[in-house]
Amino acid sequence: MEYFMIIAWGECPFCVQAKAMILDKGFECEYIVLDHAPTLLKNYKSAYDMKTVPIVIYHNTKDNYEKVIGGYTDLVEFFNSGT
């Protein structure tokens, strides 16, 4: 199974656009809104070496593979590259 995970803020327009793009491409998406969990958000930012949201991560459970895509602009580049 292939899917994307998005770490997001509820009111972040780039988070919403990232989710829409993933769904439009036909992928499933785990959308995690951390508006009320600042410590958890800080931990995700540290774990994935990101400073802003969205944090987009690609998962392939068949191959047990995870790739940090990055933010919204990185997601656009990911899909444009034909990956």
Biopython code that builds the backbone (N, CA, C, O; Angstrom):
import numpy as np
from Bio.PDB.StructureBuilder import StructureBuilder

atoms = [
    (1, "MET", "N", (0.843, -1.186, 0.000)),
    (1, "MET", "CA", (0.000, 0.000, 0.000)),
    (1, "MET", "C", (0.888, 1.248, 0.000)),
    (1, "MET", "O", (1.873, 1.325, 0.734)),
    (2, "GLU", "N", (0.527, 2.198, -0.818)),
    (2, "GLU", "CA", (1.212, 3.483, -0.858)),
    (2, "GLU", "C", (0.266, 4.550, -0.314)),
    (2, "GLU", "O", (-0.920, 4.569, -0.643)),
    (3, "TYR", "N", (0.800, 5.429, 0.514)),
    (3, "TYR", "CA", (0.000, 6.548, 1.010)),
    (3, "TYR", "C", (0.931, 7.657, 1.473)),
    (3, "TYR", "O", (2.139, 7.461, 1.608)),
    (4, "PHE", "N", (0.357, 8.802, 1.710)),
    (4, "PHE", "CA", (1.105, 9.949, 2.212)),
    (4, "PHE", "C", (0.580, 10.320, 3.588)),
    (4, "PHE", "O", (-0.607, 10.176, 3.880)),
    (5, "MET", "N", (1.481, 10.796, 4.418)),
    (5, "MET", "CA", (1.112, 11.336, 5.728)),
    (5, "MET", "C", (1.456, 12.824, 5.702)),
    (5, "MET", "O", (2.538, 13.218, 5.268)),
    (6, "ILE", "N", (0.524, 13.633, 6.170)),
    (6, "ILE", "CA", (0.745, 15.079, 6.244)),
    (6, "ILE", "C", (0.589, 15.504, 7.699)),
    (6, "ILE", "O", (-0.447, 15.266, 8.319)),
    (7, "ILE", "N", (1.619, 16.128, 8.231)),
    (7, "ILE", "CA", (1.540, 16.767, 9.541)),
    (7, "ILE", "C", (1.157, 18.211, 9.263)),
    (7, "ILE", "O", (1.838, 18.895, 8.499)),
    (8, "ALA", "N", (0.062, 18.689, 9.881)),
    (8, "ALA", "CA", (-0.517, 19.962, 9.455)),
    (8, "ALA", "C", (-1.045, 20.796, 10.609)),
    (8, "ALA", "O", (-1.222, 20.317, 11.729)),
    (9, "TRP", "N", (-1.288, 22.058, 10.293)),
    (9, "TRP", "CA", (-2.098, 22.959, 11.115)),
    (9, "TRP", "C", (-3.429, 23.080, 10.405)),
    (9, "TRP", "O", (-3.473, 23.083, 9.174)),
    (10, "GLY", "N", (-4.500, 23.177, 11.144)),
    (10, "GLY", "CA", (-5.832, 23.224, 10.563)),
    (10, "GLY", "C", (-6.065, 24.381, 9.613)),
    (10, "GLY", "O", (-6.755, 24.210, 8.608)),
    (11, "GLU", "N", (-5.519, 25.545, 9.892)),
    (11, "GLU", "CA", (-5.774, 26.740, 9.080)),
    (11, "GLU", "C", (-4.684, 27.022, 8.053)),
    (11, "GLU", "O", (-4.691, 28.077, 7.419)),
    (12, "CYS", "N", (-3.751, 26.096, 7.882)),
    (12, "CYS", "CA", (-2.635, 26.305, 6.956)),
    (12, "CYS", "C", (-3.084, 26.031, 5.518)),
    (12, "CYS", "O", (-3.443, 24.899, 5.194)),
    (13, "PRO", "N", (-3.071, 27.052, 4.651)),
    (13, "PRO", "CA", (-3.525, 26.836, 3.272)),
    (13, "PRO", "C", (-2.628, 25.878, 2.492)),
    (13, "PRO", "O", (-3.112, 25.159, 1.617)),
    (14, "PHE", "N", (-1.336, 25.856, 2.791)),
    (14, "PHE", "CA", (-0.434, 24.941, 2.095)),
    (14, "PHE", "C", (-0.686, 23.494, 2.511)),
    (14, "PHE", "O", (-0.523, 22.578, 1.705)),
    (15, "CYS", "N", (-1.081, 23.288, 3.757)),
    (15, "CYS", "CA", (-1.435, 21.946, 4.236)),
    (15, "CYS", "C", (-2.670, 21.443, 3.493)),
    (15, "CYS", "O", (-2.707, 20.302, 3.033)),
    (16, "VAL", "N", (-3.670, 22.296, 3.383)),
    (16, "VAL", "CA", (-4.912, 21.934, 2.693)),
    (16, "VAL", "C", (-4.637, 21.660, 1.218)),
    (16, "VAL", "O", (-5.188, 20.715, 0.653)),
    (17, "GLN", "N", (-3.796, 22.472, 0.592)),
    (17, "GLN", "CA", (-3.466, 22.272, -0.820)),
    (17, "GLN", "C", (-2.683, 20.980, -1.027)),
    (17, "GLN", "O", (-2.890, 20.281, -2.019)),
    (18, "ALA", "N", (-1.786, 20.658, -0.095)),
    (18, "ALA", "CA", (-1.026, 19.406, -0.193)),
    (18, "ALA", "C", (-1.972, 18.212, -0.126)),
    (18, "ALA", "O", (-1.843, 17.269, -0.907)),
    (19, "LYS", "N", (-2.916, 18.253, 0.801)),
    (19, "LYS", "CA", (-3.891, 17.164, 0.927)),
    (19, "LYS", "C", (-4.708, 17.033, -0.355)),
    (19, "LYS", "O", (-4.907, 15.922, -0.847)),
    (20, "ALA", "N", (-5.178, 18.141, -0.897)),
    (20, "ALA", "CA", (-5.977, 18.116, -2.121)),
    (20, "ALA", "C", (-5.175, 17.539, -3.287)),
    (20, "ALA", "O", (-5.710, 16.760, -4.075)),
    (21, "MET", "N", (-3.914, 17.907, -3.405)),
    (21, "MET", "CA", (-3.080, 17.415, -4.493)),
    (21, "MET", "C", (-2.895, 15.901, -4.392)),
    (21, "MET", "O", (-2.997, 15.191, -5.392)),
    (22, "ILE", "N", (-2.628, 15.421, -3.204)),
    (22, "ILE", "CA", (-2.430, 13.981, -3.004)),
    (22, "ILE", "C", (-3.701, 13.215, -3.350)),
    (22, "ILE", "O", (-3.649, 12.193, -4.035)),
    (23, "LEU", "N", (-4.828, 13.704, -2.881)),
    (23, "LEU", "CA", (-6.102, 13.045, -3.182)),
    (23, "LEU", "C", (-6.418, 13.105, -4.675)),
    (23, "LEU", "O", (-6.921, 12.134, -5.241)),
    (24, "ASP", "N", (-6.123, 14.246, -5.319)),
    (24, "ASP", "CA", (-6.352, 14.384, -6.762)),
    (24, "ASP", "C", (-5.502, 13.409, -7.567)),
    (24, "ASP", "O", (-5.896, 12.986, -8.654)),
    (25, "LYS", "N", (-4.338, 13.055, -7.035)),
    (25, "LYS", "CA", (-3.444, 12.107, -7.715)),
    (25, "LYS", "C", (-3.867, 10.663, -7.469)),
    (25, "LYS", "O", (-3.266, 9.737, -8.013)),
    (26, "GLY", "N", (-4.901, 10.470, -6.649)),
    (26, "GLY", "CA", (-5.437, 9.135, -6.431)),
    (26, "GLY", "C", (-4.819, 8.372, -5.273)),
    (26, "GLY", "O", (-5.031, 7.166, -5.141)),
    (27, "PHE", "N", (-4.059, 9.059, -4.435)),
    (27, "PHE", "CA", (-3.442, 8.409, -3.278)),
    (27, "PHE", "C", (-4.290, 8.608, -2.033)),
    (27, "PHE", "O", (-5.062, 9.562, -1.937)),
    (28, "GLU", "N", (-4.137, 7.702, -1.089)),
    (28, "GLU", "CA", (-4.747, 7.882, 0.218)),
    (28, "GLU", "C", (-3.840, 8.774, 1.048)),
    (28, "GLU", "O", (-2.638, 8.870, 0.800)),
    (29, "CYS", "N", (-4.439, 9.424, 2.039)),
    (29, "CYS", "CA", (-3.703, 10.417, 2.811)),
    (29, "CYS", "C", (-4.087, 10.337, 4.284)),
    (29, "CYS", "O", (-5.266, 10.329, 4.638)),
    (30, "GLU", "N", (-3.082, 10.279, 5.119)),
    (30, "GLU", "CA", (-3.279, 10.393, 6.561)),
    (30, "GLU", "C", (-2.986, 11.857, 6.904)),
    (30, "GLU", "O", (-1.850, 12.312, 6.771)),
    (31, "TYR", "N", (-3.990, 12.576, 7.336)),
    (31, "TYR", "CA", (-3.897, 14.025, 7.561)),
    (31, "TYR", "C", (-3.975, 14.279, 9.060)),
    (31, "TYR", "O", (-5.029, 14.120, 9.675)),
    (32, "ILE", "N", (-2.858, 14.672, 9.633)),
    (32, "ILE", "CA", (-2.757, 14.827, 11.082)),
    (32, "ILE", "C", (-2.673, 16.312, 11.423)),
    (32, "ILE", "O", (-1.672, 16.968, 11.134)),
    (33, "VAL", "N", (-3.727, 16.830, 12.036)),
    (33, "VAL", "CA", (-3.785, 18.242, 12.414)),
    (33, "VAL", "C", (-3.378, 18.365, 13.878)),
    (33, "VAL", "O", (-3.983, 17.753, 14.759)),
    (34, "LEU", "N", (-2.349, 19.160, 14.122)),
    (34, "LEU", "CA", (-1.785, 19.270, 15.466)),
    (34, "LEU", "C", (-1.980, 20.654, 16.072)),
    (34, "LEU", "O", (-1.090, 21.174, 16.745)),
    (35, "ASP", "N", (-3.139, 21.247, 15.835)),
    (35, "ASP", "CA", (-3.429, 22.574, 16.380)),
    (35, "ASP", "C", (-3.341, 22.623, 17.905)),
    (35, "ASP", "O", (-2.965, 23.645, 18.479)),
    (36, "HIS", "N", (-3.685, 21.529, 18.547)),
    (36, "HIS", "CA", (-3.744, 21.514, 20.011)),
    (36, "HIS", "C", (-2.676, 20.623, 20.613)),
    (36, "HIS", "O", (-2.828, 20.142, 21.736)),
    (37, "ALA", "N", (-1.594, 20.400, 19.875)),
    (37, "ALA", "CA", (-0.506, 19.552, 20.352)),
    (37, "ALA", "C", (0.842, 20.157, 19.973)),
    (37, "ALA", "O", (1.570, 19.579, 19.166)),
    (38, "PRO", "N", (1.187, 21.314, 20.544)),
    (38, "PRO", "CA", (2.426, 21.987, 20.147)),
    (38, "PRO", "C", (3.685, 21.177, 20.439)),
    (38, "PRO", "O", (4.656, 21.254, 19.686)),
    (39, "THR", "N", (3.683, 20.412, 21.507)),
    (39, "THR", "CA", (4.862, 19.600, 21.824)),
    (39, "THR", "C", (5.025, 18.482, 20.812)),
    (39, "THR", "O", (6.138, 18.192, 20.372)),
    (40, "LEU", "N", (3.920, 17.855, 20.443)),
    (40, "LEU", "CA", (3.969, 16.803, 19.432)),
    (40, "LEU", "C", (4.422, 17.359, 18.091)),
    (40, "LEU", "O", (5.215, 16.724, 17.395)),
    (41, "LEU", "N", (3.929, 18.540, 17.718)),
    (41, "LEU", "CA", (4.358, 19.178, 16.472)),
    (41, "LEU", "C", (5.854, 19.464, 16.507)),
    (41, "LEU", "O", (6.562, 19.233, 15.527)),
    (42, "LYS", "N", (6.324, 19.961, 17.630)),
    (42, "LYS", "CA", (7.757, 20.235, 17.780)),
    (42, "LYS", "C", (8.571, 18.945, 17.610)),
    (42, "LYS", "O", (9.638, 18.959, 16.996)),
    (43, "ASN", "N", (8.070, 17.846, 18.147)),
    (43, "ASN", "CA", (8.763, 16.562, 18.010)),
    (43, "ASN", "C", (8.802, 16.094, 16.561)),
    (43, "ASN", "O", (9.831, 15.608, 16.093)),
    (44, "TYR", "N", (7.675, 16.239, 15.840)),
    (44, "TYR", "CA", (7.659, 15.866, 14.424)),
    (44, "TYR", "C", (8.634, 16.737, 13.622)),
    (44, "TYR", "O", (9.370, 16.231, 12.776)),
    (45, "LYS", "N", (8.633, 18.030, 13.887)),
    (45, "LYS", "CA", (9.551, 18.925, 13.171)),
    (45, "LYS", "C", (10.999, 18.515, 13.409)),
    (45, "LYS", "O", (11.814, 18.521, 12.485)),
    (46, "SER", "N", (11.308, 18.168, 14.624)),
    (46, "SER", "CA", (12.663, 17.732, 14.953)),
    (46, "SER", "C", (12.987, 16.387, 14.297)),
    (46, "SER", "O", (14.059, 16.224, 13.713)),
    (47, "ALA", "N", (12.076, 15.439, 14.390)),
    (47, "ALA", "CA", (12.310, 14.098, 13.849)),
    (47, "ALA", "C", (12.514, 14.114, 12.339)),
    (47, "ALA", "O", (13.320, 13.348, 11.810)),
    (48, "TYR", "N", (11.783, 14.989, 11.644)),
    (48, "TYR", "CA", (11.863, 15.055, 10.186)),
    (48, "TYR", "C", (12.692, 16.225, 9.687)),
    (48, "TYR", "O", (12.733, 16.489, 8.485)),
    (49, "ASP", "N", (13.356, 16.932, 10.603)),
    (49, "ASP", "CA", (14.235, 18.063, 10.272)),
    (49, "ASP", "C", (13.512, 19.099, 9.402)),
    (49, "ASP", "O", (14.021, 19.537, 8.371)),
    (50, "MET", "N", (12.319, 19.472, 9.849)),
    (50, "MET", "CA", (11.501, 20.459, 9.145)),
    (50, "MET", "C", (11.231, 21.632, 10.087)),
    (50, "MET", "O", (11.147, 21.454, 11.302)),
    (51, "LYS", "N", (11.097, 22.829, 9.519)),
    (51, "LYS", "CA", (10.827, 24.017, 10.323)),
    (51, "LYS", "C", (9.391, 24.501, 10.213)),
    (51, "LYS", "O", (8.905, 25.240, 11.069)),
    (52, "THR", "N", (8.716, 24.077, 9.151)),
    (52, "THR", "CA", (7.351, 24.555, 8.902)),
    (52, "THR", "C", (6.438, 23.370, 8.574)),
    (52, "THR", "O", (6.895, 22.236, 8.434)),
    (53, "VAL", "N", (5.159, 23.657, 8.458)),
    (53, "VAL", "CA", (4.197, 22.667, 7.981)),
    (53, "VAL", "C", (3.717, 23.109, 6.604)),
    (53, "VAL", "O", (3.775, 24.300, 6.301)),
    (54, "PRO", "N", (3.262, 22.228, 5.789)),
    (54, "PRO", "CA", (3.066, 20.812, 6.063)),
    (54, "PRO", "C", (4.385, 20.038, 6.055)),
    (54, "PRO", "O", (5.373, 20.451, 5.449)),
    (55, "ILE", "N", (4.361, 18.921, 6.739)),
    (55, "ILE", "CA", (5.433, 17.935, 6.645)),
    (55, "ILE", "C", (4.807, 16.750, 5.921)),
    (55, "ILE", "O", (3.912, 16.088, 6.445)),
    (56, "VAL", "N", (5.288, 16.497, 4.717)),
    (56, "VAL", "CA", (4.710, 15.448, 3.872)),
    (56, "VAL", "C", (5.680, 14.266, 3.819)),
    (56, "VAL", "O", (6.858, 14.419, 3.496)),
    (57, "ILE", "N", (5.150, 13.083, 4.146)),
    (57, "ILE", "CA", (5.950, 11.862, 4.160)),
    (57, "ILE", "C", (5.251, 10.816, 3.302)),
    (57, "ILE", "O", (4.052, 10.578, 3.446)),
    (58, "TYR", "N", (6.012, 10.197, 2.411)),
    (58, "TYR", "CA", (5.505, 9.123, 1.567)),
    (58, "TYR", "C", (5.776, 7.793, 2.267)),
    (58, "TYR", "O", (6.861, 7.586, 2.810)),
    (59, "HIS", "N", (4.790, 6.891, 2.255)),
    (59, "HIS", "CA", (4.940, 5.557, 2.842)),
    (59, "HIS", "C", (4.585, 4.501, 1.803)),
    (59, "HIS", "O", (3.612, 4.637, 1.062)),
    (60, "ASN", "N", (5.392, 3.453, 1.766)),
    (60, "ASN", "CA", (5.092, 2.273, 0.967)),
    (60, "ASN", "C", (5.201, 1.084, 1.914)),
    (60, "ASN", "O", (6.304, 0.650, 2.247)),
    (61, "THR", "N", (4.063, 0.562, 2.347)),
    (61, "THR", "CA", (4.070, -0.503, 3.351)),
    (61, "THR", "C", (4.542, -1.835, 2.783)),
    (61, "THR", "O", (5.065, -2.671, 3.520)),
    (62, "LYS", "N", (4.365, -2.040, 1.487)),
    (62, "LYS", "CA", (4.815, -3.287, 0.860)),
    (62, "LYS", "C", (6.333, -3.434, 0.982)),
    (62, "LYS", "O", (6.841, -4.515, 1.281)),
    (63, "ASP", "N", (7.044, -2.339, 0.749)),
    (63, "ASP", "CA", (8.506, -2.350, 0.808)),
    (63, "ASP", "C", (9.049, -1.847, 2.145)),
    (63, "ASP", "O", (10.262, -1.754, 2.333)),
    (64, "ASN", "N", (8.144, -1.524, 3.074)),
    (64, "ASN", "CA", (8.536, -0.964, 4.370)),
    (64, "ASN", "C", (9.447, 0.253, 4.159)),
    (64, "ASN", "O", (10.525, 0.352, 4.745)),
    (65, "TYR", "N", (8.982, 1.170, 3.309)),
    (65, "TYR", "CA", (9.777, 2.326, 2.887)),
    (65, "TYR", "C", (9.077, 3.614, 3.295)),
    (65, "TYR", "O", (7.860, 3.747, 3.165)),
    (66, "GLU", "N", (9.869, 4.557, 3.788)),
    (66, "GLU", "CA", (9.365, 5.888, 4.147)),
    (66, "GLU", "C", (10.313, 6.927, 3.567)),
    (66, "GLU", "O", (11.532, 6.787, 3.664)),
    (67, "LYS", "N", (9.747, 7.979, 2.959)),
    (67, "LYS", "CA", (10.561, 9.067, 2.401)),
    (67, "LYS", "C", (9.945, 10.388, 2.800)),
    (67, "LYS", "O", (8.759, 10.621, 2.571)),
    (68, "VAL", "N", (10.735, 11.244, 3.390)),
    (68, "VAL", "CA", (10.276, 12.596, 3.704)),
    (68, "VAL", "C", (10.306, 13.396, 2.409)),
    (68, "VAL", "O", (11.366, 13.595, 1.816)),
    (69, "ILE", "N", (9.141, 13.849, 1.979)),
    (69, "ILE", "CA", (9.047, 14.660, 0.762)),
    (69, "ILE", "C", (9.430, 16.093, 1.083)),
    (69, "ILE", "O", (10.163, 16.727, 0.323)),
    (70, "GLY", "N", (8.937, 16.611, 2.208)),
    (70, "GLY", "CA", (9.207, 17.990, 2.612)),
    (70, "GLY", "C", (7.899, 18.744, 2.763)),
    (70, "GLY", "O", (6.926, 18.218, 3.305)),
    (71, "GLY", "N", (7.882, 19.979, 2.279)),
    (71, "GLY", "CA", (6.700, 20.816, 2.360)),
    (71, "GLY", "C", (5.896, 20.797, 1.068)),
    (71, "GLY", "O", (6.072, 19.919, 0.223)),
    (72, "TYR", "N", (5.015, 21.774, 0.930)),
    (72, "TYR", "CA", (4.119, 21.822, -0.224)),
    (72, "TYR", "C", (4.898, 21.944, -1.541)),
    (72, "TYR", "O", (4.629, 21.204, -2.487)),
    (73, "THR", "N", (5.842, 22.856, -1.606)),
    (73, "THR", "CA", (6.625, 23.053, -2.832)),
    (73, "THR", "C", (7.388, 21.783, -3.190)),
    (73, "THR", "O", (7.493, 21.427, -4.364)),
    (74, "ASP", "N", (7.917, 21.104, -2.183)),
    (74, "ASP", "CA", (8.624, 19.839, -2.422)),
    (74, "ASP", "C", (7.667, 18.773, -2.970)),
    (74, "ASP", "O", (8.051, 17.964, -3.815)),
    (75, "LEU", "N", (6.432, 18.777, -2.489)),
    (75, "LEU", "CA", (5.434, 17.833, -2.981)),
    (75, "LEU", "C", (5.116, 18.100, -4.449)),
    (75, "LEU", "O", (4.999, 17.165, -5.241)),
    (76, "VAL", "N", (4.977, 19.367, -4.811)),
    (76, "VAL", "CA", (4.739, 19.725, -6.212)),
    (76, "VAL", "C", (5.886, 19.200, -7.080)),
    (76, "VAL", "O", (5.651, 18.603, -8.131)),
    (77, "GLU", "N", (7.117, 19.424, -6.642)),
    (77, "GLU", "CA", (8.297, 18.950, -7.392)),
    (77, "GLU", "C", (8.323, 17.426, -7.458)),
    (77, "GLU", "O", (8.689, 16.859, -8.488)),
    (78, "PHE", "N", (7.941, 16.762, -6.376)),
    (78, "PHE", "CA", (7.896, 15.314, -6.331)),
    (78, "PHE", "C", (6.969, 14.769, -7.416)),
    (78, "PHE", "O", (7.346, 13.864, -8.161)),
    (79, "PHE", "N", (5.775, 15.311, -7.505)),
    (79, "PHE", "CA", (4.815, 14.844, -8.507)),
    (79, "PHE", "C", (5.226, 15.269, -9.922)),
    (79, "PHE", "O", (5.020, 14.512, -10.870)),
    (80, "ASN", "N", (5.799, 16.459, -10.078)),
    (80, "ASN", "CA", (6.228, 16.925, -11.396)),
    (80, "ASN", "C", (7.402, 16.124, -11.944)),
    (80, "ASN", "O", (7.593, 16.039, -13.157)),
    (81, "SER", "N", (8.188, 15.537, -11.044)),
    (81, "SER", "CA", (9.356, 14.768, -11.479)),
    (81, "SER", "C", (8.962, 13.383, -11.990)),
    (81, "SER", "O", (9.790, 12.658, -12.542)),
    (82, "GLY", "N", (7.688, 13.021, -11.801)),
    (82, "GLY", "CA", (7.221, 11.719, -12.275)),
    (82, "GLY", "C", (7.567, 10.578, -11.340)),
    (82, "GLY", "O", (7.466, 9.408, -11.709)),
    (83, "THR", "N", (7.970, 10.919, -10.145)),
    (83, "THR", "CA", (8.343, 9.885, -9.162)),
    (83, "THR", "C", (7.137, 9.088, -8.748)),
    (83, "THR", "O", (7.252, 8.176, -7.930)),
]
sb = StructureBuilder()
sb.init_structure("model")
sb.init_model(0)
sb.init_chain("A")
sb.init_seg("    ")
for serial, (resi, resn, name, xyz) in enumerate(atoms, 1):
    if name == "N":
        sb.init_residue(resn, " ", resi, " ")
    sb.init_atom(name, np.array(xyz, "f"), 0.0, 1.0, " ", f" {name:<3s}", serial, name[0])
structure = sb.get_structure()
